Structure formats: C-alpha cells, structure tokens
C-alpha cells in the first residue's frame, strides 16, 4: 500500500514550489500532472473494503392447534362411533343426529390440512346443508363441528357458547309456512333434551325469530341446537343449521 499524503501538506508543497520561481507554462503543467497522479494514488491507497455478514433467521411454522374450548357435535362423546373418512362422518351426523332420510351427499371439500366440509341435500335438487368437519387435537378420526344452510341463520346462541335452561334463540329464517323446528341435543345417541319451534319469514323471504326454550340436563358437556325445516310433501328433514354449544 502506498504511503498516505495529507491533501493539506500536498497543497503547501505545491504552493512553496510556485512561490520560489515563476514557473513556465511547462513547469505548471508538470505540477498539475503530478498533483493529479498523487491524488489518484492517495485515493487508491486509502480504499477499504468492508464485509458485512448477513444472518438469516430460520423460523418454522408450528402446526395449527385446535382453539381452546372447541366444541364437537358428533360423533358421540362416549367414543362408541369414530370415522376415518370425513364423508362417512357427514352421513352419520346427517342421519343419526339431524334426522335426514337417505340424504344425497357430496364429496369432501378440503379446507386446511385437518378440516373441510361436505354438502348434504334431502334430494338431488333440494337445498344444501353444509356439514363442517375437523380432525381435532391428537385425533386422526373426523368430527363434526356444526352445519349451516342459507335459509336458517341463528345469531344466538353463538357457536361454542355456554348455555343454560332456558336458552335464548334469536336469528332469521325462511320456511314454507314460516316454522323452523328446534331441538336441543346432547353429544350422544339419545332423544333430544327439548323440542320446540321458532317462526321467521316464509316463501323465500327472511324474517326474524326470537324465543326461549327450556331443556333437560345433559349427560355430556357438549351438545347442539338443531334448527331444521321439513318437507311439506312427506315431512322429511329438508335443511338444517346446527350450532354447537356447551352446557353450563
């Protein structure tokens, strides 16, 4: 590396040389050329290369955990029935829990790695009831968390909420004669804890409903409120919204 020369010292040396004699044009050119060369040398000699080490943090995304207080509606809490296939779980729920008769069942539609939904109809052209399924924490079998249909939209109770008797029922609906059947059910193969109805809108027009329903004690901590309509032709379950609850 060439020795570093202070620009100030260099300027003083040039000034002294110019003051000693009256330089000719050639001498001035030599001085200017020398000054340019020295400055170039100083610039090259003082360059430094800095290296920067970039550390990239590696993060891993943990597997999604089930939300605290997740409420399962089906299969029964006693473990007597399990489902390795989500479609089978949807069929069992629709027939044994809600009361559909020989429903037309669609394919499983995947959500995330452990959840999805299955569409259920009373007939090939009937309204859709969408069954919500999930593999809950530590399980490979499939469970039902609830179901929804466009014609019945409860706002109370909220899914997963704690309810006591009498339970307040609110929301909006439409049915052929305005009547929506309601059943309070435990997470079991057992008769309903209570049955009743609400009256909302009719003939395709949504209308509000609000009532209360008393129910008996449940043998399981979890259960559901089942809202459903029936066919005017043969009385079969036509569509349903199922809201998961916990009994307090």
Secondary structure, 3 states (H helix, E strand, C coil): CCCCCCHHHHHHHHHHHHHHCCCCHHHHHHHHHHHHHHHHHHHHHCCCCCCCCCCCCCCCCCCCCCCCCCCCCECCCCCCCCCCCHHHHHHHHHHHHHCCCCCEEEEEEECCCCEEEEEEECCCCCCEEEEEEECCCCCCCCEEEEEEECCEEEEECCCCEEECCCEEEEEEEEECCCEEEEEEEECCCCCCCEEEEEECEECCCCEEEEEEECCCCCCCCEEEEEEEEECCCCCCEEEEEEEEEEEC
